[in-house]
Amino acid sequence: MVGPPAAGPRHPRRPVERSRRRERRGPHRRLQRDRRRTVARRRLVRGAIHDLGTLGGSSSTAVAVNERGQIVGHSETADGHRRAALWDRGRAIDLGTLPGDTTSSAVAINNAGQVLVSSYGTTNGAFLWQAGRRTPLRVAGGAVEPVDLNDRGVACGTVTASADGTTRAFRWQAGRLTQLATLGGSYGNAWAVTPTGIIVGSSRSASSPVPQAVFWPAPGR
């Protein structure tokens, strides 16, 4: 009796071809994934990117937003000036300038709707805007450059003395501007304020022109 023919050798798997197919699909899939991520980043409000508009000019820039969705920055006006702007509920609001100035730019907004604004011209100062009211941040004999604002209404920035150009970090709170100490040199600069009122920045010592990172604690701490 003749038995069944011996089974022939099985065809080996072809991992190389499958790997090649994966390689061919790989770039396409990565491209699709990258496109999806790009589209997702643009979905800022209700699934789409939104043009906030201007104050009548041709350009505008947003720099900060709070948890209420209020956005601040600056915009060109119809007469060509740059003004601090607040975008709130689809409306662009001109925050104005200090008396005598022609240019302004918002730098920060907190969750109470207070806006910190730089104002340029004859004063080179700053103000806190809230519900249409401007509260100046001024110092005698110097220019004020604001940089940050927390939810307690504490602002910080840098004062440059008109006489000699030296700079000092400042804290502004409840209508009072206080210049902060340095490491012994003639330079101090503030960059940010924490929710608890700690200010961070840089300063120089009397023996070195190289700035060092520093922080100023909140009053009473």
C-alpha positions in Angstrom: 0.0 0.0 0.0 1.3 3.3 -1.0 1.1 6.0 1.6 0.1 9.6 1.0 2.8 11.8 -0.6 5.0 13.5 1.8 4.0 17.0 2.6 6.2 19.5 0.9 8.1 22.2 2.8 5.9 25.1 4.0 6.6 28.5 2.5 8.4 30.6 5.0 6.8 33.8 6.2 8.0 36.9 4.6 8.7 39.4 7.4 10.8 41.5 5.1 7.9 42.2 2.8 5.5 43.0 5.6 8.1 45.3 7.1 8.4 47.0 3.8 4.6 47.4 3.6 4.7 49.0 7.1 7.5 51.3 6.0 5.5 52.3 3.0 2.4 53.1 5.1 4.4 54.6 8.0 5.2 58.0 6.4 1.7 58.4 5.2 0.2 57.7 8.6 2.7 60.0 10.3 1.8 62.8 7.9 -1.9 62.2 8.6 -1.3 62.3 12.3 0.7 65.5 12.1 -2.0 67.1 10.0 -4.6 66.1 12.6 -2.5 67.6 15.4 -2.0 70.8 13.5 -5.8 71.1 12.9 -6.4 70.4 16.6 -4.1 73.2 17.7 -6.2 75.6 15.5 -9.4 74.6 17.1 -9.4 77.4 19.7 -13.1 78.3 20.0 -15.9 76.0 19.0 -13.7 74.0 16.7 -12.2 76.8 14.6 -9.6 79.5 14.6 -11.0 82.9 15.1 -10.0 86.3 13.8 -10.3 88.8 16.8 -10.4 91.8 14.5 -8.8 95.2 15.1 -9.6 98.7 16.4 -10.0 99.9 12.9 -6.5 99.4 11.6 -4.8 96.7 9.6 -3.1 94.6 12.3 -3.5 93.4 15.9 -1.7 91.1 18.3 -3.0 89.1 21.3 -0.6 88.5 24.2 -2.6 87.2 27.2 -5.9 85.6 28.1 -7.7 84.9 31.4 -9.9 82.1 32.5 -13.0 84.1 31.5 -11.9 84.1 27.9 -11.0 87.8 27.9 -8.0 88.5 25.6 -5.6 91.5 25.6 -2.9 92.8 23.4 -2.6 95.7 21.0 -4.1 96.8 17.8 -3.6 99.5 15.1 -6.4 102.1 15.1 -7.9 103.7 12.0 -5.6 106.7 12.3 -2.5 104.5 12.5 -1.7 104.5 16.2 -1.1 101.4 18.3 -3.4 101.0 21.3 -3.9 98.5 24.0 -6.9 96.3 23.2 -9.3 94.1 25.1 -11.3 91.5 23.2 -14.4 90.6 25.3 -17.5 88.7 24.0 -16.7 89.4 20.4 -16.0 93.1 20.9 -12.7 94.9 20.6 -12.2 97.7 23.2 -9.7 100.5 23.0 -8.1 100.8 26.5 -6.6 104.2 25.7 -3.4 105.8 27.0 -2.2 108.0 29.8 -2.8 111.8 29.2 -0.4 113.1 26.6 0.6 109.7 25.2 -0.3 108.3 21.8 0.7 104.7 22.0 -0.2 101.8 24.4 0.0 98.1 24.7 -1.6 95.6 27.1 0.9 93.2 28.7 -1.3 91.1 31.2 -4.8 90.4 32.4 -6.0 88.7 35.5 -9.1 86.8 36.3 -10.8 89.8 37.8 -10.6 91.5 34.4 -7.9 94.0 35.4 -5.5 94.8 32.6 -1.9 96.0 32.9 -1.0 98.4 30.2 2.2 100.2 29.0 1.7 103.7 27.8 4.3 105.6 25.6 4.8 109.2 24.6 5.4 112.0 27.0 5.1 109.9 30.2 6.4 106.4 29.3 4.4 105.0 32.1 1.8 102.4 32.9 -1.7 102.0 34.2 -4.1 99.4 35.5 -7.4 99.4 33.5 -10.6 98.0 35.0 -14.1 98.6 33.8 -13.1 101.8 31.9 -11.1 103.3 34.7 -7.3 103.9 34.4 -5.2 103.9 37.5 -1.6 105.2 36.7 1.5 103.4 37.9 4.0 106.3 38.2 7.3 107.2 39.9 8.9 110.6 40.0 11.9 110.9 37.8 11.6 107.6 36.0 9.9 105.6 33.3 7.8 102.6 34.2 7.8 99.4 32.2 5.2 96.9 33.5 5.5 93.1 32.8 3.1 91.0 34.9 -0.1 91.1 37.1 -1.6 88.5 39.4 -5.2 87.9 40.5 -4.6 90.0 43.7 -3.9 93.0 41.6 -0.2 93.0 42.3 1.8 94.3 39.4 5.6 94.2 38.7 8.0 95.6 36.2 11.1 97.8 36.0 11.7 101.5 36.7 14.4 103.3 34.7 15.7 106.5 36.3 15.7 109.5 33.9 18.9 111.0 35.5 21.4 108.1 35.1 19.6 105.2 33.4 19.8 102.9 36.3 17.0 100.3 36.6 15.2 98.9 39.6 12.5 96.2 39.8 9.2 97.4 41.3 6.1 96.1 43.0 2.8 97.9 42.7 0.0 97.1 45.0 -3.1 99.0 46.2 -2.0 102.2 44.5 1.5 102.2 45.8 4.7 101.6 43.7 7.7 100.3 45.7 11.1 100.0 44.1 12.8 96.8 45.2 16.4 96.2 46.5 19.3 95.0 44.3 22.2 92.8 45.1 24.3 95.9 45.6 24.6 97.1 42.0 22.6 99.6 40.0 20.5 97.1 38.1 17.4 95.2 39.0 14.7 93.8 36.7 11.4 92.0 37.4 9.9 89.5 35.0 6.9 87.8 36.8 4.8 87.8 39.9 3.3 84.6 41.4 -0.3 84.3 42.7 1.1 84.8 46.3 3.0 88.0 45.4 6.6 86.6 45.0 8.4 88.5 42.3 11.2 87.0 40.2 13.8 88.7 38.1 17.5 89.5 38.0 19.9 91.9 39.6 23.6 92.7 39.7 26.0 93.0 42.6 28.4 96.0 43.1 31.4 93.8 42.2 30.1 92.2 39.0 28.3 93.3 35.8 26.8 89.9 35.3 23.1 89.6 36.3 22.0 87.0 38.7 18.6 85.3 39.1 16.8 86.6 42.2 13.4 86.7 43.9 11.7 89.2 46.1 9.3 87.7 48.7 5.8 89.0 49.2 5.5 91.7 51.9 5.3 90.2 55.4 6.9 86.9 54.4 
